[in-house]
Amino acid sequence: MEHTIYITNFDRERLYSIINNHRSASPKLKAQIERLEEELEKAVVVEPKNIPADVVTMNTKLRLRDEQSGEERILSLVFPSDADLEKNRISVLAPVGTALLGYRVGDLIEWEVPSGTKTFRIIETIYQPEAAGRFDV
């Protein structure tokens, strides 16, 4: 199922910089970088001040619900240098991070885990930098 994903031009530039810096990465990371690049290529690029407040952008804190178990999690989508699993700060280069980027509240996100496919719904954006007037983070 294709969704329209949105990304700010500011996030897009920074993410392409990360992609270019990781081109010679391990095969596993390289595959994830290619997935991120595919997502960026199909994204609708908008000015930060024009991004809808319910879109997951970089540094967005959001609530997800596991559609199988009903369990909810709160996490933040961050750049690789800010990732910290203990603080629920998920890198955009992690499979779930790439899957979340550009999607909106209400969207279903699927990604492969060792036990099969997980399906999560984005319940809420708790904090989105652009909605808070922060266009430079």
C-alpha positions in Angstrom: 0.0 0.0 0.0 1.6 3.3 -1.1 1.3 6.3 1.1 2.4 9.8 0.3 5.2 10.7 2.6 6.3 14.2 3.4 9.7 15.6 4.3 11.1 19.0 4.9 13.7 20.3 2.6 15.9 20.9 5.6 15.6 17.3 6.8 16.1 16.0 3.3 19.4 17.8 2.9 20.7 16.5 6.2 19.6 13.0 5.5 21.3 13.0 2.1 24.5 14.1 3.8 24.2 11.1 6.2 23.6 8.8 3.2 26.7 10.1 1.4 28.8 9.7 4.5 27.8 6.1 4.9 28.1 4.8 1.3 31.0 2.5 2.3 29.3 1.1 5.3 28.7 -2.6 6.1 26.3 -4.5 3.8 23.6 -4.4 6.5 23.8 -0.7 7.0 24.2 -0.1 3.3 20.9 -1.9 2.6 19.2 0.3 5.2 20.7 3.4 3.7 19.4 2.4 0.3 15.9 2.0 1.8 16.2 5.5 3.3 17.3 6.9 -0.1 14.3 5.2 -1.8 11.9 6.8 0.8 13.5 10.2 0.2 13.2 9.9 -3.5 9.4 9.3 -3.4 8.7 11.9 -0.6 6.9 15.2 -1.2 9.4 17.9 -0.2 8.0 20.9 1.6 9.2 24.0 3.4 9.5 23.3 7.2 6.9 25.9 8.0 4.4 24.1 5.6 4.7 20.6 6.9 1.5 19.3 8.5 1.8 19.0 12.3 0.8 15.3 12.2 3.7 14.2 10.0 6.7 12.4 11.5 9.8 14.6 10.8 13.3 14.3 12.2 13.3 14.8 16.0 9.5 14.1 16.3 8.4 12.4 19.5 5.4 10.1 18.8 3.2 7.4 20.2 2.9 4.1 18.3 0.5 1.2 18.9 1.4 -2.4 18.1 -1.6 -3.6 16.1 -1.2 -7.2 17.2 -0.7 -6.7 21.0 -2.3 -3.3 21.5 0.8 -2.2 23.4 1.8 1.5 23.0 5.3 2.9 22.9 6.6 6.5 22.8 9.7 7.1 20.9 11.6 9.9 19.1 12.9 9.7 15.5 16.5 11.0 15.6 19.7 11.3 13.5 22.2 8.4 14.1 24.4 10.5 16.4 21.5 11.1 18.8 20.2 7.5 18.8 19.8 5.9 22.3 17.6 2.9 22.7 17.4 3.3 26.5 15.8 6.7 26.0 13.6 5.4 23.1 15.5 7.6 20.6 15.4 5.6 17.4 17.8 6.3 14.5 16.4 7.1 11.1 18.9 4.4 9.9 17.1 1.7 12.0 14.5 -0.1 10.0 11.7 1.2 12.1 13.1 4.8 11.9 13.2 4.7 8.1 9.7 3.2 8.1 8.3 6.1 10.3 9.9 9.0 8.4 7.3 11.1 6.6 4.2 9.2 7.7 1.3 10.7 9.5 -0.9 10.1 12.5 -3.3 7.3 11.7 -0.9 5.6 9.2 0.0 1.9 9.6 3.7 1.1 9.5 5.0 -2.4 8.8 8.5 -3.7 9.2 10.3 -7.0 9.3 11.6 -8.3 12.7 13.2 -11.7 13.4 9.8 -13.1 14.4 8.0 -11.9 11.2 6.2 -8.6 10.3 5.2 -6.1 12.9 2.4 -3.6 12.2 2.2 -0.4 14.2 -0.2 2.6 13.9 1.0 6.1 14.5 -1.4 7.3 17.3 -0.1 10.8 18.0 2.8 13.2 17.4 3.6 14.4 20.9 6.2 16.8 19.7 7.1 17.9 16.2 9.9 20.5 15.9 8.2 22.3 13.0 4.8 22.5 14.7 6.6 24.0 17.7 8.2 26.7 15.5 11.7 25.0 15.5 12.8 24.9 11.9 16.5 24.4 12.6 16.8 21.1 14.6 
